[in-house]
């Protein structure tokens, strides 16, 4: 039996859009006094939008990003460095 691995690929533009969106969300969470990293991780793990503030439309912005795309972009970014 052949090992079949699913291949995911996002274009560079998609990664940049995700990065811009995450920066908006990060800054909105900081602005409201939250720990942005903890809140974003909580959102990613649970997909519960209440981890993200509505300040600066952050909740709406992050909810438009597919969680798989978000995770892929984060892993790629982490491993590039």
PDB file as gemmi writes it, atoms N, CA and C in Angstrom:
CRYST1    1.000    1.000    1.000  90.00  90.00  90.00 P 1                      
ATOM      1  N   UNK A   1       0.843  -1.173   0.000  1.00  0.00           N  
ATOM      2  CA  UNK A   1       0.000   0.000   0.000  1.00  0.00           C  
ATOM      3  C   UNK A   1       0.895   1.247   0.000  1.00  0.00           C  
ATOM      4  N   UNK A   2       0.591   2.177  -0.867  1.00  0.00           N  
ATOM      5  CA  UNK A   2       1.361   3.414  -0.954  1.00  0.00           C  
ATOM      6  C   UNK A   2       0.966   4.377   0.146  1.00  0.00           C  
ATOM      7  N   UNK A   3       1.946   5.066   0.664  1.00  0.00           N  
ATOM      8  CA  UNK A   3       1.677   6.096   1.665  1.00  0.00           C  
ATOM      9  C   UNK A   3       1.218   7.351   0.937  1.00  0.00           C  
ATOM     10  N   UNK A   4      -0.002   7.768   1.176  1.00  0.00           N  
ATOM     11  CA  UNK A   4      -0.544   8.948   0.513  1.00  0.00           C  
ATOM     12  C   UNK A   4      -0.569  10.095   1.509  1.00  0.00           C  
ATOM     13  N   UNK A   5       0.156  11.110   1.204  1.00  0.00           N  
ATOM     14  CA  UNK A   5       0.214  12.293   2.049  1.00  0.00           C  
ATOM     15  C   UNK A   5      -0.514  13.423   1.362  1.00  0.00           C  
ATOM     16  N   UNK A   6      -1.420  14.035   2.080  1.00  0.00           N  
ATOM     17  CA  UNK A   6      -2.156  15.164   1.527  1.00  0.00           C  
ATOM     18  C   UNK A   6      -1.228  16.376   1.509  1.00  0.00           C  
ATOM     19  N   UNK A   7      -1.234  17.086   0.431  1.00  0.00           N  
ATOM     20  CA  UNK A   7      -0.372  18.253   0.296  1.00  0.00           C  
ATOM     21  C   UNK A   7      -1.228  19.511   0.371  1.00  0.00           C  
ATOM     22  N   UNK A   8      -0.851  20.394   1.278  1.00  0.00           N  
ATOM     23  CA  UNK A   8      -1.516  21.683   1.402  1.00  0.00           C  
ATOM     24  C   UNK A   8      -0.565  22.741   0.891  1.00  0.00           C  
ATOM     25  N   UNK A   9      -1.100  23.711   0.208  1.00  0.00           N  
ATOM     26  CA  UNK A   9      -0.259  24.793  -0.285  1.00  0.00           C  
ATOM     27  C   UNK A   9      -1.051  26.091  -0.316  1.00  0.00           C  
ATOM     28  N   UNK A  10      -0.497  27.096   0.338  1.00  0.00           N  
ATOM     29  CA  UNK A  10      -1.075  28.434   0.296  1.00  0.00           C  
ATOM     30  C   UNK A  10      -0.133  29.319  -0.492  1.00  0.00           C  
ATOM     31  N   UNK A  11      -0.676  30.221  -1.241  1.00  0.00           N  
ATOM     32  CA  UNK A  11       0.166  31.166  -1.958  1.00  0.00           C  
ATOM     33  C   UNK A  11       0.767  32.179  -0.999  1.00  0.00           C  
ATOM     34  N   UNK A  12       1.841  32.812  -1.407  1.00  0.00           N  
ATOM     35  CA  UNK A  12       2.496  33.814  -0.584  1.00  0.00           C  
ATOM     36  C   UNK A  12       1.572  34.967  -0.224  1.00  0.00           C  
ATOM     37  N   UNK A  13       0.682  35.339  -1.143  1.00  0.00           N  
ATOM     38  CA  UNK A  13      -0.255  36.422  -0.872  1.00  0.00           C  
ATOM     39  C   UNK A  13      -1.171  36.069   0.289  1.00  0.00           C  
ATOM     40  N   UNK A  14      -1.611  34.835   0.339  1.00  0.00           N  
ATOM     41  CA  UNK A  14      -2.492  34.376   1.418  1.00  0.00           C  
ATOM     42  C   UNK A  14      -1.777  34.482   2.762  1.00  0.00           C  
ATOM     43  N   UNK A  15      -0.505  34.102   2.790  1.00  0.00           N  
ATOM     44  CA  UNK A  15       0.272  34.197   4.029  1.00  0.00           C  
ATOM     45  C   UNK A  15       0.380  35.652   4.486  1.00  0.00           C  
ATOM     46  N   UNK A  16       0.577  36.545   3.550  1.00  0.00           N  
ATOM     47  CA  UNK A  16       0.684  37.972   3.899  1.00  0.00           C  
ATOM     48  C   UNK A  16      -0.640  38.515   4.424  1.00  0.00           C  
ATOM     49  N   UNK A  17      -1.747  38.077   3.841  1.00  0.00           N  
ATOM     50  CA  UNK A  17      -3.072  38.493   4.320  1.00  0.00           C  
ATOM     51  C   UNK A  17      -3.295  38.006   5.744  1.00  0.00           C  
ATOM     52  N   UNK A  18      -2.903  36.770   6.011  1.00  0.00           N  
ATOM     53  CA  UNK A  18      -3.050  36.206   7.348  1.00  0.00           C  
ATOM     54  C   UNK A  18      -2.176  36.971   8.333  1.00  0.00           C  
ATOM     55  N   UNK A  19      -0.970  37.292   7.924  1.00  0.00           N  
ATOM     56  CA  UNK A  19      -0.063  38.043   8.803  1.00  0.00           C  
ATOM     57  C   UNK A  19      -0.659  39.407   9.146  1.00  0.00           C  
ATOM     58  N   UNK A  20      -1.167  40.112   8.153  1.00  0.00           N  
ATOM     59  CA  UNK A  20      -1.780  41.425   8.400  1.00  0.00           C  
ATOM     60  C   UNK A  20      -2.970  41.297   9.344  1.00  0.00           C  
ATOM     61  N   UNK A  21      -3.782  40.282   9.125  1.00  0.00           N  
ATOM     62  CA  UNK A  21      -4.957  40.067   9.970  1.00  0.00           C  
ATOM     63  C   UNK A  21      -4.534  39.763  11.407  1.00  0.00           C  
ATOM     64  N   UNK A  22      -3.531  38.908  11.569  1.00  0.00           N  
ATOM     65  CA  UNK A  22      -3.063  38.564  12.917  1.00  0.00           C  
ATOM     66  C   UNK A  22      -2.484  39.781  13.637  1.00  0.00           C  
ATOM     67  N   UNK A  23      -1.808  40.644  12.909  1.00  0.00           N  
ATOM     68  CA  UNK A  23      -1.271  41.855  13.534  1.00  0.00           C  
ATOM     69  C   UNK A  23      -2.388  42.771  14.024  1.00  0.00           C  
ATOM     70  N   UNK A  24      -3.452  42.878  13.260  1.00  0.00           N  
ATOM     71  CA  UNK A  24      -4.604  43.682  13.684  1.00  0.00           C  
ATOM     72  C   UNK A  24      -5.211  43.078  14.947  1.00  0.00           C  
ATOM     73  N   UNK A  25      -5.399  41.771  14.935  1.00  0.00           N  
ATOM     74  CA  UNK A  25      -5.978  41.078  16.085  1.00  0.00           C  
ATOM     75  C   UNK A  25      -5.072  41.216  17.305  1.00  0.00           C  
ATOM     76  N   UNK A  26      -3.785  40.990  17.110  1.00  0.00           N  
ATOM     77  CA  UNK A  26      -2.801  41.103  18.192  1.00  0.00           C  
ATOM     78  C   UNK A  26      -2.853  42.501  18.822  1.00  0.00           C  
ATOM     79  N   UNK A  27      -2.822  43.518  17.979  1.00  0.00           N  
ATOM     80  CA  UNK A  27      -2.828  44.894  18.494  1.00  0.00           C  
ATOM     81  C   UNK A  27      -4.134  45.249  19.193  1.00  0.00           C  
ATOM     82  N   UNK A  28      -5.253  44.748  18.686  1.00  0.00           N  
ATOM     83  CA  UNK A  28      -6.543  45.003  19.331  1.00  0.00           C  
ATOM     84  C   UNK A  28      -6.597  44.345  20.708  1.00  0.00           C  
ATOM     85  N   UNK A  29      -6.067  43.130  20.804  1.00  0.00           N  
ATOM     86  CA  UNK A  29      -6.054  42.444  22.097  1.00  0.00           C  
ATOM     87  C   UNK A  29      -5.156  43.178  23.096  1.00  0.00           C  
ATOM     88  N   UNK A  30      -3.997  43.627  22.647  1.00  0.00           N  
ATOM     89  CA  UNK A  30      -3.099  44.407  23.527  1.00  0.00           C  
ATOM     90  C   UNK A  30      -3.778  45.684  23.979  1.00  0.00           C  
ATOM     91  N   UNK A  31      -4.435  46.348  23.048  1.00  0.00           N  
ATOM     92  CA  UNK A  31      -5.123  47.606  23.331  1.00  0.00           C  
ATOM     93  C   UNK A  31      -6.165  47.428  24.444  1.00  0.00           C  
ATOM     94  N   UNK A  32      -6.820  46.277  24.457  1.00  0.00           N  
ATOM     95  CA  UNK A  32      -7.849  46.003  25.455  1.00  0.00           C  
ATOM     96  C   UNK A  32      -7.284  45.400  26.745  1.00  0.00           C  
ATOM     97  N   UNK A  33      -5.962  45.204  26.803  1.00  0.00           N  
ATOM     98  CA  UNK A  33      -5.318  44.724  28.028  1.00  0.00           C  
ATOM     99  C   UNK A  33      -5.208  43.213  28.163  1.00  0.00           C  
ATOM    100  N   UNK A  34      -5.458  42.493  27.094  1.00  0.00           N  
ATOM    101  CA  UNK A  34      -5.346  41.038  27.123  1.00  0.00           C  
ATOM    102  C   UNK A  34      -3.933  40.604  26.761  1.00  0.00           C  
ATOM    103  N   UNK A  35      -3.598  39.359  27.098  1.00  0.00           N  
ATOM    104  CA  UNK A  35      -2.358  38.750  26.628  1.00  0.00           C  
ATOM    105  C   UNK A  35      -2.669  38.192  25.238  1.00  0.00           C  
ATOM    106  N   UNK A  36      -2.203  38.856  24.181  1.00  0.00           N  
ATOM    107  CA  UNK A  36      -2.593  38.465  22.819  1.00  0.00           C  
ATOM    108  C   UNK A  36      -2.233  37.033  22.440  1.00  0.00           C  
ATOM    109  N   UNK A  37      -1.070  36.582  22.868  1.00  0.00           N  
ATOM    110  CA  UNK A  37      -0.638  35.228  22.510  1.00  0.00           C  
ATOM    111  C   UNK A  37      -1.591  34.199  23.121  1.00  0.00           C  
ATOM    112  N   UNK A  38      -1.879  34.356  24.416  1.00  0.00           N  
ATOM    113  CA  UNK A  38      -2.785  33.408  25.072  1.00  0.00           C  
ATOM    114  C   UNK A  38      -4.166  33.415  24.426  1.00  0.00           C  
ATOM    115  N   UNK A  39      -4.659  34.587  24.095  1.00  0.00           N  
ATOM    116  CA  UNK A  39      -5.991  34.696  23.512  1.00  0.00           C  
ATOM    117  C   UNK A  39      -6.041  34.072  22.120  1.00  0.00           C  
ATOM    118  N   UNK A  40      -5.023  34.331  21.306  1.00  0.00           N  
ATOM    119  CA  UNK A  40      -4.993  33.767  19.956  1.00  0.00           C  
ATOM    120  C   UNK A  40      -4.856  32.248  20.007  1.00  0.00           C  
ATOM    121  N   UNK A  41      -4.010  31.747  20.890  1.00  0.00           N  
ATOM    122  CA  UNK A  41      -3.869  30.296  21.046  1.00  0.00           C  
ATOM    123  C   UNK A  41      -5.193  29.689  21.495  1.00  0.00           C  
ATOM    124  N   UNK A  42      -5.857  30.318  22.453  1.00  0.00           N  
ATOM    125  CA  UNK A  42      -7.163  29.834  22.897  1.00  0.00           C  
ATOM    126  C   UNK A  42      -8.152  29.779  21.751  1.00  0.00           C  
ATOM    127  N   UNK A  43      -8.144  30.805  20.920  1.00  0.00           N  
ATOM    128  CA  UNK A  43      -9.028  30.830  19.760  1.00  0.00           C  
ATOM    129  C   UNK A  43      -8.701  29.696  18.792  1.00  0.00           C  
ATOM    130  N   UNK A  44      -7.423  29.511  18.503  1.00  0.00           N  
ATOM    131  CA  UNK A  44      -7.021  28.470  17.553  1.00  0.00           C  
ATOM    132  C   UNK A  44      -7.413  27.085  18.067  1.00  0.00           C  
ATOM    133  N   UNK A  45      -7.192  26.831  19.349  1.00  0.00           N  
ATOM    134  CA  UNK A  45      -7.494  25.516  19.902  1.00  0.00           C  
ATOM    135  C   UNK A  45      -8.992  25.236  19.976  1.00  0.00           C  
ATOM    136  N   UNK A  46      -9.770  26.252  20.274  1.00  0.00           N  
ATOM    137  CA  UNK A  46     -11.196  26.031  20.513  1.00  0.00           C  
ATOM    138  C   UNK A  46     -12.111  26.498  19.386  1.00  0.00           C  
ATOM    139  N   UNK A  47     -11.608  27.383  18.558  1.00  0.00           N  
ATOM    140  CA  UNK A  47     -12.414  28.072  17.537  1.00  0.00           C  
ATOM    141  C   UNK A  47     -13.559  28.872  18.172  1.00  0.00           C  
ATOM    142  N   UNK A  48     -13.391  29.217  19.437  1.00  0.00           N  
ATOM    143  CA  UNK A  48     -14.385  30.026  20.146  1.00  0.00           C  
ATOM    144  C   UNK A  48     -14.057  31.499  19.900  1.00  0.00           C  
ATOM    145  N   UNK A  49     -14.903  32.215  19.168  1.00  0.00           N  
ATOM    146  CA  UNK A  49     -14.591  33.603  18.817  1.00  0.00           C  
ATOM    147  C   UNK A  49     -14.543  34.555  20.007  1.00  0.00           C  
ATOM    148  N   UNK A  50     -15.069  34.128  21.156  1.00  0.00           N  
ATOM    149  CA  UNK A  50     -15.048  35.031  22.310  1.00  0.00           C  
ATOM    150  C   UNK A  50     -13.649  35.221  22.888  1.00  0.00           C  
ATOM    151  N   UNK A  51     -12.683  34.448  22.443  1.00  0.00           N  
ATOM    152  CA  UNK A  51     -11.291  34.679  22.841  1.00  0.00           C  
ATOM    153  C   UNK A  51     -10.751  35.966  22.212  1.00  0.00           C  
ATOM    154  N   UNK A  52     -11.397  36.435  21.161  1.00  0.00           N  
ATOM    155  CA  UNK A  52     -10.932  37.598  20.413  1.00  0.00           C  
ATOM    156  C   UNK A  52     -11.886  38.764  20.650  1.00  0.00           C  
ATOM    157  N   UNK A  53     -11.318  39.908  20.964  1.00  0.00           N  
ATOM    158  CA  UNK A  53     -12.108  41.110  21.210  1.00  0.00           C  
ATOM    159  C   UNK A  53     -12.788  41.605  19.934  1.00  0.00           C  
ATOM    160  N   UNK A  54     -13.860  42.345  20.124  1.00  0.00           N  
ATOM    161  CA  UNK A  54     -14.522  42.981  18.972  1.00  0.00           C  
ATOM    162  C   UNK A  54     -13.879  44.324  18.642  1.00  0.00           C  
ATOM    163  N   UNK A  55     -12.980  44.778  19.492  1.00  0.00           N  
ATOM    164  CA  UNK A  55     -12.275  46.044  19.277  1.00  0.00           C  
ATOM    165  C   UNK A  55     -11.583  46.029  17.912  1.00  0.00           C  
ATOM    166  N   UNK A  56     -11.705  47.109  17.187  1.00  0.00           N  
ATOM    167  CA  UNK A  56     -11.077  47.254  15.863  1.00  0.00           C  
ATOM    168  C   UNK A  56     -11.493  46.151  14.883  1.00  0.00           C  
ATOM    169  N   UNK A  57     -12.689  45.583  15.109  1.00  0.00           N  
ATOM    170  CA  UNK A  57     -13.249  44.552  14.234  1.00  0.00           C  
ATOM    171  C   UNK A  57     -12.400  43.271  14.220  1.00  0.00           C  
ATOM    172  N   UNK A  58     -11.594  43.059  15.273  1.00  0.00           N  
ATOM    173  CA  UNK A  58     -10.661  41.931  15.317  1.00  0.00           C  
ATOM    174  C   UNK A  58     -11.363  40.580  15.230  1.00  0.00           C  
ATOM    175  N   UNK A  59     -12.475  40.436  15.932  1.00  0.00           N  
ATOM    176  CA  UNK A  59     -13.180  39.145  15.922  1.00  0.00           C  
ATOM    177  C   UNK A  59     -13.678  38.805  14.523  1.00  0.00           C  
ATOM    178  N   UNK A  60     -14.210  39.769  13.846  1.00  0.00           N  
ATOM    179  CA  UNK A  60     -14.704  39.552  12.490  1.00  0.00           C  
ATOM    180  C   UNK A  60     -13.549  39.233  11.533  1.00  0.00           C  
ATOM    181  N   UNK A  61     -12.440  39.916  11.712  1.00  0.00           N  
ATOM    182  CA  UNK A  61     -11.270  39.705  10.845  1.00  0.00           C  
ATOM    183  C   UNK A  61     -10.733  38.283  10.990  1.00  0.00           C  
ATOM    184  N   UNK A  62     -10.546  37.841  12.236  1.00  0.00           N  
ATOM    185  CA  UNK A  62      -9.957  36.497  12.423  1.00  0.00           C  
ATOM    186  C   UNK A  62     -10.941  35.398  12.053  1.00  0.00           C  
ATOM    187  N   UNK A  63     -12.235  35.673  12.183  1.00  0.00           N  
ATOM    188  CA  UNK A  63     -13.213  34.633  11.859  1.00  0.00           C  
ATOM    189  C   UNK A  63     -13.287  34.363  10.353  1.00  0.00           C  
ATOM    190  N   UNK A  64     -12.757  35.260   9.542  1.00  0.00           N  
ATOM    191  CA  UNK A  64     -12.752  35.070   8.093  1.00  0.00           C  
ATOM    192  C   UNK A  64     -11.585  34.202   7.618  1.00  0.00           C  
ATOM    193  N   UNK A  65     -10.670  33.901   8.533  1.00  0.00           N  
ATOM    194  CA  UNK A  65      -9.507  33.074   8.187  1.00  0.00           C  
ATOM    195  C   UNK A  65      -9.808  31.626   8.548  1.00  0.00           C  
ATOM    196  N   UNK A  66      -9.630  30.729   7.595  1.00  0.00           N  
ATOM    197  CA  UNK A  66      -9.799  29.311   7.866  1.00  0.00           C  
ATOM    198  C   UNK A  66      -8.724  28.869   8.857  1.00  0.00           C  
ATOM    199  N   UNK A  67      -9.127  28.117   9.868  1.00  0.00           N  
ATOM    200  CA  UNK A  67      -8.184  27.718  10.917  1.00  0.00           C  
ATOM    201  C   UNK A  67      -7.024  26.910  10.363  1.00  0.00           C  
ATOM    202  N   UNK A  68      -7.260  26.031   9.395  1.00  0.00           N  
ATOM    203  CA  UNK A  68      -6.169  25.259   8.798  1.00  0.00           C  
ATOM    204  C   UNK A  68      -5.173  26.180   8.095  1.00  0.00           C  
ATOM    205  N   UNK A  69      -5.672  27.190   7.395  1.00  0.00           N  
ATOM    206  CA  UNK A  69      -4.796  28.158   6.730  1.00  0.00           C  
ATOM    207  C   UNK A  69      -3.983  28.936   7.756  1.00  0.00           C  
ATOM    208  N   UNK A  70      -4.628  29.302   8.840  1.00  0.00           N  
ATOM    209  CA  UNK A  70      -3.943  30.042   9.907  1.00  0.00           C  
ATOM    210  C   UNK A  70      -2.827  29.205  10.510  1.00  0.00           C  
ATOM    211  N   UNK A  71      -3.118  27.971  10.833  1.00  0.00           N  
ATOM    212  CA  UNK A  71      -2.097  27.088  11.409  1.00  0.00           C  
ATOM    213  C   UNK A  71      -0.948  26.844  10.435  1.00  0.00           C  
ATOM    214  N   UNK A  72      -1.282  26.649   9.162  1.00  0.00           N  
ATOM    215  CA  UNK A  72      -0.223  26.430   8.172  1.00  0.00           C  
ATOM    216  C   UNK A  72       0.688  27.645   8.071  1.00  0.00           C  
ATOM    217  N   UNK A  73       0.109  28.826   8.017  1.00  0.00           N  
ATOM    218  CA  UNK A  73       0.901  30.037   7.915  1.00  0.00           C  
ATOM    219  C   UNK A  73       1.791  30.224   9.142  1.00  0.00           C  
ATOM    220  N   UNK A  74       1.264  29.913  10.322  1.00  0.00           N  
ATOM    221  CA  UNK A  74       2.057  30.043  11.550  1.00  0.00           C  
ATOM    222  C   UNK A  74       3.219  29.064  11.576  1.00  0.00           C  
ATOM    223  N   UNK A  75       2.970  27.825  11.188  1.00  0.00           N  
ATOM    224  CA  UNK A  75       4.039  26.816  11.180  1.00  0.00           C  
ATOM    225  C   UNK A  75       5.110  27.182  10.151  1.00  0.00           C  
ATOM    226  N   UNK A  76       4.672  27.589   8.957  1.00  0.00           N  
ATOM    227  CA  UNK A  76       5.643  27.987   7.934  1.00  0.00           C  
ATOM    228  C   UNK A  76       6.477  29.154   8.402  1.00  0.00           C  
ATOM    229  N   UNK A  77       5.860  30.119   9.017  1.00  0.00           N  
ATOM    230  CA  UNK A  77       6.582  31.288   9.502  1.00  0.00           C  
ATOM    231  C   UNK A  77       7.589  30.903  10.579  1.00  0.00           C  
ATOM    232  N   UNK A  78       7.180  30.047  11.476  1.00  0.00           N  
ATOM    233  CA  UNK A  78       8.054  29.618  12.574  1.00  0.00           C  
ATOM    234  C   UNK A  78       9.253  28.836  12.049  1.00  0.00           C  
ATOM    235  N   UNK A  79       9.023  27.976  11.098  1.00  0.00           N  
ATOM    236  CA  UNK A  79      10.109  27.129  10.592  1.00  0.00           C  
ATOM    237  C   UNK A  79      11.036  27.847   9.628  1.00  0.00           C  
ATOM    238  N   UNK A  80      10.613  28.966   9.067  1.00  0.00           N  
ATOM    239  CA  UNK A  80      11.493  29.730   8.180  1.00  0.00           C  
ATOM    240  C   UNK A  80      12.659  30.343   8.944  1.00  0.00           C  
ATOM    241  N   UNK A  81      12.432  30.646  10.199  1.00  0.00           N  
ATOM    242  CA  UNK A  81      13.458  31.355  10.995  1.00  0.00           C  
ATOM    243  C   UNK A  81      14.399  30.446  11.684  1.00  0.00           C  
TER     244      UNK A  81                                                      
END                                                                             
